[in-house]
Structures are given as C-alpha cells and as structure tokens.
Amino acid sequence: MPLNWTQQLRAMVLAIFCLLALGCGELENYPPGQPGWHTPDYTVVFGRLEHSQSTVSQWVLRYESVTTPDPYGGKFLLSPTQMFNCLVPGDQIEVIGKPMPKAKPQAGAATTYQVKTVYYWLSSGRRSVLTR
C-alpha cells in the first residue's frame, strides 16, 4: 500500500535525522602530540592559535615546538584573517591549505599559509562539525 504524503514526509525527516546522526560518528579523535602536527606536504596542519607579534589582527598557527627543527619554524601566519574572527588565542584548529613561498626569507618571520578550510577542535578532543 503506498504511503500518503504525511507518512512520506515523516520517512524523509527520519532518514535525514539518521544521516546526520551517522555523520557525527565520523568526527576524528584529537591528534596526539603537542603543540600540533602536520602532513608531510603541509596541506593539513593542526596547532594552537596565537596572535602575531607584529599585529593583533593577524593569526599565527603554532604546530611545532620552537626547539623542533622545521623548515617553516614551527608556525604559519594564517591568511585570510577573516576566517578566524570568532576564535581566541589558544584555540586548537586544523587548517587545510598550503604554505606560500617567501619572497625574502627573514629570520623569525612566519611563512604565510593560504587557508582553504578551518576545523575548530572542541575541548572534548573532537573536531567540530561546523567548518568554514
């Protein structure tokens, strides 16, 4: 017997709810290590937000200790900055993008990282489903 329109609507709402509930199970565990990590090609970087030493309106992502050898000094200057308006220093985020080549390397200056996607990590060790 075919379903009437209210039964069809209920079935669709139930199906959508189930899909959303299943999607929440796909959240990743908090990555090990402090203060962060990165993929070998730096297309995915996880770390803690800091304000730039030169200006508060710019954000730096610290993903390695200052004592760890790293070609980028363990930090990136994040761009575009408007993607981070609601965040605060110390927030843990994961960014997807790429490092931009430096025109003139300067000692201590952070390399700019062009961000495509941001994942905010919750204190529970889970990545937020809200992404930018």
DSSP file (Angstrom, degrees, kcal/mol; ACC not computed):
  #  RESIDUE AA STRUCTURE BP1 BP2  ACC     N-H-->O    O-->H-N    N-H-->O    O-->H-N    TCO  KAPPA ALPHA  PHI   PSI    X-CA   Y-CA   Z-CA
    1    1 A M              0   0    0      0, 0.0     2,-0.0     0, 0.0     0, 0.0   0.000 360.0 360.0 360.0 128.9    0.0    0.0    0.0
    2    2 A P        -     0   0    0      0, 0.0     2,-0.2     0, 0.0     0, 0.0  -0.301 360.0-111.8 -68.0 150.0    1.5    3.4   -1.0
    3    3 A L        -     0   0    0      1,-0.1     2,-0.1     2,-0.1     0, 0.0  -0.557  26.5-125.4 -79.9 143.0    2.3    5.9    1.7
    4    4 A N     >  -     0   0    0     -2,-0.2     4,-2.2     1,-0.1     5,-0.2  -0.286  36.8 -93.7 -78.0 176.6    0.3    9.1    2.0
    5    5 A W  H  > S+     0   0    0      1,-0.2     4,-2.3     2,-0.2     5,-0.1   0.834 124.4  51.9 -66.0 -33.7    2.2   12.5    1.9
    6    6 A T  H  > S+     0   0    0      2,-0.2     4,-2.3     1,-0.2    -1,-0.2   0.885 111.0  47.8 -70.5 -36.5    2.4   12.8    5.7
    7    7 A Q  H  > S+     0   0    0      2,-0.2     4,-2.2     1,-0.2    -2,-0.2   0.888 112.1  50.1 -68.3 -38.0    3.9    9.3    6.0
    8    8 A Q  H  X S+     0   0    0     -4,-2.2     4,-2.3     2,-0.2    -2,-0.2   0.909 110.6  49.8 -64.5 -41.9    6.4   10.2    3.2
    9    9 A L  H  X S+     0   0    0     -4,-2.3     4,-2.5     2,-0.2    -2,-0.2   0.923 110.9  48.9 -63.5 -44.5    7.3   13.4    5.0
   10   10 A R  H  X S+     0   0    0     -4,-2.3     4,-2.5     1,-0.2    -1,-0.2   0.904 110.7  51.1 -61.7 -41.1    7.9   11.6    8.3
   11   11 A A  H  X S+     0   0    0     -4,-2.2     4,-2.3     2,-0.2    -1,-0.2   0.896 110.7  48.6 -63.7 -40.3   10.0    9.0    6.5
   12   12 A M  H  X S+     0   0    0     -4,-2.3     4,-2.5     2,-0.2    -2,-0.2   0.919 111.5  48.9 -66.3 -43.2   12.1   11.7    4.9
   13   13 A V  H  X S+     0   0    0     -4,-2.5     4,-2.5     1,-0.2    -2,-0.2   0.914 112.5  48.7 -62.6 -42.6   12.6   13.5    8.2
   14   14 A L  H  X S+     0   0    0     -4,-2.5     4,-2.4     2,-0.2    -1,-0.2   0.904 111.2  50.0 -63.0 -41.8   13.6   10.2    9.9
   15   15 A A  H  X S+     0   0    0     -4,-2.3     4,-2.2     2,-0.2    -2,-0.2   0.909 111.9  47.6 -63.9 -42.4   16.1    9.5    7.0
   16   16 A I  H  X S+     0   0    0     -4,-2.5     4,-2.4     2,-0.2    -2,-0.2   0.918 111.4  50.8 -65.1 -43.7   17.7   12.9    7.3
   17   17 A F  H  X S+     0   0    0     -4,-2.5     4,-2.5     1,-0.2    -2,-0.2   0.916 110.4  49.5 -59.8 -43.9   18.0   12.6   11.1
   18   18 A C  H  X S+     0   0    0     -4,-2.4     4,-2.3     2,-0.2    -1,-0.2   0.902 110.3  50.4 -63.1 -41.5   19.6    9.2   10.7
   19   19 A L  H  X S+     0   0    0     -4,-2.2     4,-2.1     2,-0.2    -1,-0.2   0.911 111.7  47.7 -63.3 -42.3   22.1   10.6    8.1
   20   20 A L  H  X S+     0   0    0     -4,-2.4     4,-1.5     2,-0.2    -2,-0.2   0.909 111.5  50.3 -65.7 -41.1   23.0   13.5   10.4
   21   21 A A  H  X S+     0   0    0     -4,-2.5     4,-0.7     1,-0.2    -2,-0.2   0.894 111.3  48.6 -64.6 -39.2   23.4   11.2   13.4
   22   22 A L  H >< S+     0   0    0     -4,-2.3     3,-0.8     1,-0.2     4,-0.3   0.877 106.7  57.2 -66.9 -37.5   25.7    8.9   11.4
   23   23 A G  H >< S+     0   0    0     -4,-2.1     3,-1.5     1,-0.2    -1,-0.2   0.838  98.6  59.9 -63.0 -33.7   27.8   11.8   10.2
   24   24 A C  H >< S+     0   0    0     -4,-1.5     3,-1.2     1,-0.3    -1,-0.2   0.773  95.8  62.9 -66.8 -24.9   28.5   12.9   13.8
   25   25 A G  T << S+     0   0    0     -3,-0.8    -1,-0.3    -4,-0.7    -2,-0.2   0.604  89.5  70.8 -72.9 -10.4   30.2    9.5   14.3
   26   26 A E  T <   +     0   0    0     -3,-1.5    -1,-0.2    -4,-0.3    -2,-0.2   0.421  68.9 122.6 -87.1   1.1   32.7   10.4   11.6
   27   27 A L    <   -     0   0    0     -3,-1.2     2,-0.2     1,-0.1   101,-0.1  -0.347  62.5-121.1 -63.7 145.9   34.4   13.0   13.9
   28   28 A E        -     0   0    0      1,-0.1    99,-0.8    -2,-0.0     2,-0.1  -0.532  20.6-106.3 -91.3 154.8   38.1   12.3   14.4
   29   29 A N  B     -A  126   0A   0     -2,-0.2    97,-0.2    97,-0.1    96,-0.1  -0.419  49.2 -86.1 -72.6 153.3   39.9   11.8   17.6
   30   30 A Y        -     0   0    0     95,-0.7    -1,-0.1    94,-0.2    96,-0.1  -0.399  52.4-112.8 -59.4 128.4   42.1   14.5   19.0
   31   31 A P        -     0   0    0      0, 0.0    -1,-0.1     0, 0.0     2,-0.0  -0.362  30.7-116.2 -69.0 144.7   45.6   14.2   17.4
   32   32 A P        +     0   0    0      0, 0.0    -3,-0.0     0, 0.0     0, 0.0  -0.281  70.0  51.0 -74.4 163.2   48.5   13.2   19.6
   33   33 A G  S    S-     0   0    0      2,-0.1     4,-0.1     4,-0.0     0, 0.0   0.136  79.2 -70.1  94.4 152.1   51.4   15.4   20.3
   34   34 A Q  S    S-     0   0    0      1,-0.2    31,-0.3     2,-0.1    29,-0.1  -0.985 101.9  -2.7-129.9 142.7   51.9   18.9   21.5
   35   35 A P  S    S-     0   0    0      0, 0.0     2,-0.3     0, 0.0    29,-0.2  -0.991 117.4 -68.1 -86.4  -4.1   51.5   21.6   20.3
   36   36 A G        -     0   0    0     27,-0.5     2,-0.3    11,-0.1    11,-0.2  -0.920  36.8-123.1-175.3-158.8   50.4   20.1   17.0
   37   37 A W  E     -B   46   0B   0      9,-1.6     9,-3.0    -2,-0.3     2,-0.3  -0.949  11.7-156.0-160.8 173.7   51.3   18.1   13.8
   38   38 A H  E     -B   45   0B   0     -2,-0.3     7,-0.2     7,-0.2    -2,-0.0  -0.981  27.8-102.2-154.5 159.5   51.2   18.4   10.0
   39   39 A T    >   -     0   0    0      5,-2.2     3,-1.8    -2,-0.3     5,-0.0  -0.440  47.7-100.8 -76.1 161.8   51.1   16.1    7.0
   40   40 A P  T 3  S+     0   0    0      0, 0.0    -1,-0.1     0, 0.0     0, 0.0   0.825 125.3  42.1 -56.2 -32.6   54.5   15.7    5.2
   41   41 A D  T 3  S-     0   0    0      3,-0.0    -2,-0.0    57,-0.0     0, 0.0   0.358 109.7-121.9 -96.8   6.6   53.5   18.2    2.5
   42   42 A Y  S <  S+     0   0    0     -3,-1.8    55,-0.1     2,-0.2     3,-0.1   0.679  74.9 127.7  63.6  20.9   51.9   20.7    5.0
   43   43 A T  S    S+     0   0    0      1,-0.2    54,-2.0    55,-0.1     2,-0.4   0.731  76.9  37.8 -77.4 -20.9   48.5   20.6    3.3
   44   44 A V  E    S+ C   0  96B   0     52,-0.2    -5,-2.2     2,-0.0     2,-0.4  -0.994  74.7 175.5-128.8 125.4   46.9   19.7    6.7
   45   45 A V  E     -BC  38  95B   0     50,-2.4    50,-3.0    -2,-0.4     2,-0.4  -0.996  10.8-166.3-133.3 133.4   48.3   21.4    9.8
   46   46 A F  E     +BC  37  94B   0     -9,-3.0    -9,-1.6    -2,-0.4     2,-0.3  -0.958  32.7 111.3-118.1 136.6   47.0   21.2   13.4
   47   47 A G  E     - C   0  93B   0     46,-2.4    46,-2.3    -2,-0.4     2,-0.4  -0.952  59.2 -64.8-174.2-165.4   48.0   23.5   16.1
   48   48 A R  E     -DC  62  92B   0     14,-2.2    14,-2.8    -2,-0.3     2,-0.2  -0.862  44.7-119.1-109.8 140.0   47.2   26.3   18.6
   49   49 A L  E     +D   61   0B   0     42,-2.6    41,-2.8    -2,-0.4     2,-0.3  -0.526  33.5 173.1 -77.3 140.9   46.3   29.9   17.6
   50   50 A E  E     -D   60   0B   0     10,-2.6    10,-3.4    -2,-0.2     2,-0.2  -0.962  35.1-107.6-137.3 155.0   48.5   32.8   18.7
   51   51 A H  E     -D   59   0B   0     -2,-0.3     8,-0.2     8,-0.2     5,-0.2  -0.608  44.3-102.0 -77.6 147.3   48.3   36.5   17.8
   52   52 A S        -     0   0    0      6,-2.4     6,-0.1     3,-0.7    -1,-0.1  -0.392  22.0-131.2 -63.7 145.3   51.1   37.7   15.5
   53   53 A Q  S    S+     0   0    0      1,-0.2    -1,-0.1    -2,-0.1     3,-0.1   0.762 106.7  50.3 -70.2 -23.6   53.9   39.5   17.4
   54   54 A S  S    S+     0   0    0      1,-0.3     2,-0.3     2,-0.0    -1,-0.2   0.848 126.2   4.6 -85.3 -34.2   53.7   42.3   14.8
   55   55 A T    >   -     0   0    0      3,-0.1     3,-1.3     1,-0.1    -3,-0.7  -0.977  55.7-139.7-154.2 138.4   49.9   42.9   14.9
   56   56 A V  T 3  S+     0   0    0     -2,-0.3    -4,-0.1     1,-0.3    -1,-0.1   0.750 100.0  67.0 -68.3 -24.4   47.0   41.5   16.9
   57   57 A S  T 3  S+     0   0    0     -6,-0.1     2,-0.4     2,-0.1    -1,-0.3   0.576  91.5  75.3 -76.5  -7.2   44.7   41.3   13.8
   58   58 A Q  S <  S-     0   0    0     -3,-1.3    -6,-2.4    -6,-0.1     2,-0.4  -0.827  73.5-142.9-106.1 146.9   46.9   38.6   12.3
   59   59 A W  E     -D   51   0B   0     19,-0.5    19,-2.8    -2,-0.4     2,-0.4  -0.864   7.4-160.7-112.2 141.1   46.9   35.0   13.5
   60   60 A V  E     -DE  50  77B   0    -10,-3.4   -10,-2.6    -2,-0.4     2,-0.6  -0.957  10.2-147.3-116.6 137.1   49.8   32.6   13.8
   61   61 A L  E     -DE  49  76B   0     15,-2.8    15,-1.6    -2,-0.4     2,-0.6  -0.925  10.9-157.2-104.5 113.9   49.3   28.8   14.0
   62   62 A R  E     +DE  48  75B   0    -14,-2.8   -14,-2.2    -2,-0.6    13,-0.2  -0.824  26.7 157.4 -92.3 117.7   51.9   27.2   16.2
   63   63 A Y        +     0   0    0     11,-2.3   -27,-0.5    -2,-0.6     2,-0.3   0.477  59.9  40.0-120.2  -7.3   52.2   23.5   15.2
   64   64 A E  S    S-     0   0    0     10,-1.7    -1,-0.2   -29,-0.2   -27,-0.1  -0.963  87.6 -99.4-137.4 155.4   55.8   22.6   16.4
   65   65 A S    >   -     0   0    0     -2,-0.3     3,-1.3   -31,-0.3    -2,-0.1  -0.372  36.2-115.5 -66.2 153.1   57.8   23.5   19.5
   66   66 A V  T 3  S+     0   0    0      1,-0.3    -1,-0.1    -2,-0.1     4,-0.1   0.739 117.1  53.6 -64.4 -21.3   60.3   26.3   18.9
   67   67 A T  T 3  S+     0   0    0      2,-0.1    -1,-0.3     7,-0.1     7,-0.1   0.560  86.6  97.3 -90.5  -8.8   63.1   23.7   19.6
   68   68 A T  S <  S-     0   0    0     -3,-1.3     2,-0.2     5,-0.1     5,-0.1  -0.686  82.6-117.4 -82.6 127.5   61.9   21.3   16.9
   69   69 A P        +     0   0    0      0, 0.0    -2,-0.1     0, 0.0    -1,-0.1  -0.465  49.6 156.2 -64.5 128.2   63.7   21.6   13.6
   70   70 A D    >   -     0   0    0     -2,-0.2     3,-1.7    -4,-0.1     5,-0.1  -0.973  49.5-129.0-154.4 137.1   61.2   22.6   10.9
   71   71 A P  T 3  S+     0   0    0      0, 0.0    -1,-0.1     0, 0.0     0, 0.0   0.743 112.7  42.7 -62.8 -20.8   61.7   24.3    7.6
   72   72 A Y  T >  S-     0   0    0     38,-0.0     3,-0.9    -3,-0.0    39,-0.4   0.287 116.7-108.9-107.2   9.7   58.9   26.8    8.5
   73   73 A G  T <   -     0   0    0     -3,-1.7    -9,-0.1     1,-0.2    -5,-0.1   0.640  62.3 -74.4  75.2  13.2   60.0   27.4   12.1
   74   74 A G  T 3  S+     0   0    0      1,-0.2   -11,-2.3   -11,-0.1   -10,-1.7   0.616 112.0  76.2  77.5  12.1   57.0   25.5   13.5
   75   75 A K  E <   -E   62   0B   0     -3,-0.9    36,-0.7   -13,-0.2     2,-0.3  -0.994  56.5-156.1-152.8 155.6   54.5   28.2   12.8
   76   76 A F  E     -Ef  61 111B   0    -15,-1.6   -15,-2.8    -2,-0.3     2,-0.6  -0.986  21.9-128.8-131.6 144.2   52.5   29.8   10.0
   77   77 A L  E     -Ef  60 112B   0     34,-2.7    36,-3.1    -2,-0.3     2,-0.2  -0.849  39.7-131.8 -86.3 119.9   50.9   33.3    9.5
   78   78 A L  E     - f   0 113B   0    -19,-2.8   -19,-0.5    -2,-0.6    36,-0.2  -0.539  19.9-137.7 -86.7 139.5   47.3   32.4    8.5
   79   79 A S  E    S+ f   0 114B   0     34,-2.1    36,-3.3    -2,-0.2     2,-0.1  -0.994  77.6  35.9-143.1 138.8   45.5   34.0    5.6
   80   80 A P  S >  S-     0   0    0      0, 0.0     3,-1.1     0, 0.0    -1,-0.2   0.505  70.6-161.8 -80.1 146.4   42.8   35.2    5.0
   81   81 A T  G >  S+     0   0    0      1,-0.2     3,-2.0     2,-0.2    -2,-0.1   0.760  79.4  72.9 -71.3 -26.3   42.4   36.6    8.5
   82   82 A Q  G >  S+     0   0    0      1,-0.3     3,-1.0     2,-0.2    -1,-0.2   0.674  83.0  71.9 -66.2 -14.1   38.6   37.0    8.4
   83   83 A M  G <  S+     0   0    0     -3,-1.1    -1,-0.3     1,-0.2     3,-0.2   0.641 100.1  46.9 -70.9 -12.6   38.3   33.2    8.7
   84   84 A F  G X  S+     0   0    0     -3,-2.0     3,-1.6     1,-0.1    -1,-0.2   0.142  72.1 118.2-117.3  17.9   39.4   33.5   12.4
   85   85 A N  T <  S+     0   0    0     -3,-1.0    -1,-0.1     1,-0.3    -2,-0.1   0.810  79.4  44.6 -57.3 -34.7   37.3   36.4   13.6
   86   86 A C  T 3  S+     0   0    0     -3,-0.2    -1,-0.3    -4,-0.2     2,-0.2   0.350  97.9  93.2 -95.2   6.7   35.4   34.3   16.3
   87   87 A L    <   -     0   0    0     -3,-1.6    -3,-0.1     4,-0.0     3,-0.0  -0.554  57.9-150.2-101.2 164.9   38.5   32.5   17.6
   88   88 A V    >   -     0   0    0     -2,-0.2     3,-2.1     1,-0.0   -39,-0.3  -0.903  36.5 -78.4-129.9 157.5   40.8   33.3   20.6
   89   89 A P  T 3  S+     0   0    0      0, 0.0   -39,-0.2     0, 0.0     3,-0.1  -0.284 117.3  32.3 -55.4 138.2   44.4   32.7   21.3
   90   90 A G  T 3  S+     0   0    0    -41,-2.8   -40,-0.1     1,-0.4    -3,-0.0   0.169  83.2 137.2  97.8 -16.7   45.0   29.1   22.5
   91   91 A D    <   -     0   0    0     -3,-2.1   -42,-2.6   -43,-0.1     2,-0.6  -0.339  53.1-129.4 -61.2 144.1   42.2   27.6   20.4
   92   92 A Q  E     +C   48   0B   0     29,-0.5    29,-2.8   -44,-0.2     2,-0.3  -0.865  37.1 167.8-100.0 124.4   43.1   24.4   18.7
   93   93 A I  E     -CG  47 120B   0    -46,-2.3   -46,-2.4    -2,-0.6     2,-0.4  -0.909  30.7-143.1-134.4 161.0   42.4   24.3   15.0
   94   94 A E  E     -CG  46 119B   0     25,-2.7    25,-3.0    -2,-0.3     2,-0.4  -0.994  22.5-165.2-120.8 130.0   43.2   22.2   11.9
   95   95 A V  E     -CG  45 118B   0    -50,-3.0   -50,-2.4    -2,-0.4     2,-0.5  -0.906  10.6-156.4-118.4 147.2   43.7   24.0    8.6
   96   96 A I  E     +CG  44 117B   0     21,-2.4    20,-3.3    -2,-0.4    21,-1.7  -0.988  53.4  76.4-119.0 129.0   43.8   22.7    5.1
   97   97 A G  E    S- G   0 115B   0    -54,-2.0    18,-0.2    -2,-0.5    16,-0.0  -0.889  71.4 -79.3 171.6-141.3   45.7   24.7    2.5
   98   98 A K  E     - G   0 114B   0     16,-1.8    16,-2.7    -2,-0.3     2,-0.2  -0.989  31.1-105.4-157.7 148.8   49.3   25.4    1.6
   99   99 A P  E     - G   0 113B   0      0, 0.0    14,-0.2     0, 0.0    13,-0.0  -0.507  36.8-131.4 -70.9 142.2   52.3   27.4    2.6
  100  100 A M        -     0   0    0     12,-3.2    12,-0.2    -2,-0.2     2,-0.1  -0.758  26.2-105.0 -94.3 141.1   53.1   30.3    0.3
  101  101 A P        -     0   0    0      0, 0.0     2,-0.3     0, 0.0    11,-0.1  -0.374  34.5-122.8 -65.1 142.3   56.6   30.8   -1.0
  102  102 A K        -     0   0    0      1,-0.2     9,-0.1    -2,-0.1     0, 0.0  -0.661  10.3-155.2 -85.3 139.1   58.6   33.6    0.7
  103  103 A A  S    S+     0   0    0     -2,-0.3    -1,-0.2     1,-0.3     0, 0.0   0.946  89.9   7.7 -74.3 -51.7   60.0   36.4   -1.5
  104  104 A K  S    S-     0   0    0      2,-0.0    -1,-0.3     0, 0.0     2,-0.1  -0.926  82.9-134.5-132.0 106.8   62.7   37.2    1.0
  105  105 A P        -     0   0    0      0, 0.0     2,-0.4     0, 0.0     6,-0.0  -0.407  23.0-164.4 -62.2 131.7   63.2   34.9    4.0
  106  106 A Q    >   -     0   0    0      3,-0.1     3,-1.6    -2,-0.1     2,-0.1  -0.948  29.2-100.9-118.3 139.9   63.6   36.9    7.2
  107  107 A A  T 3  S+     0   0    0     -2,-0.4     3,-0.1     1,-0.3     0, 0.0  -0.374 105.8   2.4 -60.3 126.5   64.9   35.4   10.4
  108  108 A G  T 3  S+     0   0    0      1,-0.3    -1,-0.3    -2,-0.1     2,-0.2   0.251  96.9 130.2  82.8 -13.2   62.0   34.6   12.8
  109  109 A A    <   -     0   0    0     -3,-1.6    -1,-0.3     1,-0.1     2,-0.2  -0.549  57.8-123.4 -77.2 138.5   59.3   35.7   10.3
  110  110 A A        -     0   0    0     -2,-0.2     2,-0.2    -3,-0.1   -34,-0.2  -0.571  20.0-118.2 -82.4 142.8   56.5   33.3    9.8
  111  111 A T  E     -f   76   0B   0    -36,-0.7   -34,-2.7   -39,-0.4     2,-0.3  -0.574  33.6-111.1 -74.3 139.6   55.6   31.9    6.4
  112  112 A T  E     -f   77   0B   0     -2,-0.2   -12,-3.2   -12,-0.2     2,-0.5  -0.553  28.0-154.9 -74.3 137.0   52.1   32.8    5.2
  113  113 A Y  E     -fG  78  99B   0    -36,-3.1   -34,-2.1    -2,-0.3     2,-0.8  -0.968   9.8-140.2-116.4 119.2   49.8   29.9    4.9
  114  114 A Q  E     -fG  79  98B   0    -16,-2.7   -16,-1.8    -2,-0.5     2,-0.4  -0.707  23.4-151.0 -81.7 111.0   46.8   30.1    2.5
  115  115 A V  E     + G   0  97B   0    -36,-3.3   -18,-0.2    -2,-0.8     3,-0.1  -0.688  28.6 168.7 -91.0 131.1   43.9   28.6    4.3
  116  116 A K  E    S+     0   0B   0    -20,-3.3     2,-0.3    -2,-0.4   -19,-0.2   0.757  72.9  16.3-101.4 -40.5   41.1   26.9    2.4
  117  117 A T  E     - G   0  96B   0    -21,-1.7   -21,-2.4     2,-0.0     2,-0.4  -0.989  62.0-158.9-138.7 143.4   39.2   25.1    5.2
  118  118 A V  E     - G   0  95B   0     -2,-0.3    14,-1.5   -23,-0.2     2,-0.5  -0.984   2.1-167.0-123.0 133.3   39.3   25.5    9.0
  119  119 A Y  E     -HG 131  94B   0    -25,-3.0   -25,-2.7    -2,-0.4     2,-0.5  -0.987  14.0-146.7-116.4 125.9   38.2   22.9   11.5
  120  120 A Y  E     - G   0  93B   0     10,-0.7     8,-3.2    -2,-0.5     2,-0.5  -0.791  13.6-140.7 -90.7 129.3   37.8   24.0   15.1
  121  121 A W  E     -H  127   0B   0    -29,-2.8   -29,-0.5    -2,-0.5     6,-0.2  -0.804  13.2-137.7 -95.5 128.1   38.7   21.3   17.7
  122  122 A L    >   -     0   0    0      4,-3.3     3,-2.0    -2,-0.5     4,-0.3  -0.394  23.9-111.6 -78.5 158.2   36.5   21.1   20.7
  123  123 A S  T 3  S+     0   0    0      1,-0.3    -1,-0.1     2,-0.2     4,-0.1   0.680 113.4  72.3 -65.5 -15.4   37.9   20.6   24.2
  124  124 A S  T 3  S-     0   0    0      2,-0.2    -1,-0.3     1,-0.1   -94,-0.2   0.512 120.0-105.5 -76.1  -2.7   36.4   17.1   24.2
  125  125 A G  S <  S+     0   0    0     -3,-2.0   -95,-0.7     1,-0.3     2,-0.4   0.661  85.0 119.0  86.5  16.4   39.0   16.1   21.7
  126  126 A R  B     -A   29   0A   0     -4,-0.3    -4,-3.3   -97,-0.2    -1,-0.3  -0.904  66.8-117.3-117.5 145.4   36.5   16.1   18.8
  127  127 A R  E     -H  121   0B   0    -99,-0.8    -6,-0.2    -2,-0.4     2,-0.1  -0.601  36.9-112.3 -77.7 138.9   36.6   18.1   15.7
  128  128 A S  E     -     0   0B   0     -8,-3.2    -8,-0.1    -2,-0.3    -1,-0.1  -0.410   8.6-139.9 -70.1 144.6   33.6   20.5   15.3
  129  129 A V  E    S+     0   0B   0     -2,-0.1     2,-0.8   -10,-0.1    -1,-0.1   0.613  85.0  90.4 -77.9 -11.5   31.2   19.7   12.5
  130  130 A L  E     +     0   0B   0    -10,-0.1   -10,-0.7     2,-0.0     2,-0.3  -0.774  60.5 169.1 -86.6 112.8   31.0   23.5   12.0
  131  131 A T  E      H  119   0B   0     -2,-0.8   -12,-0.2   -12,-0.1    -2,-0.0  -0.790 360.0 360.0-121.9 164.7   33.7   24.3    9.4
  132  132 A R              0   0    0    -14,-1.5   -13,-0.1    -2,-0.3    -1,-0.1   0.343 360.0 360.0-121.9 360.0   34.5   27.4    7.4
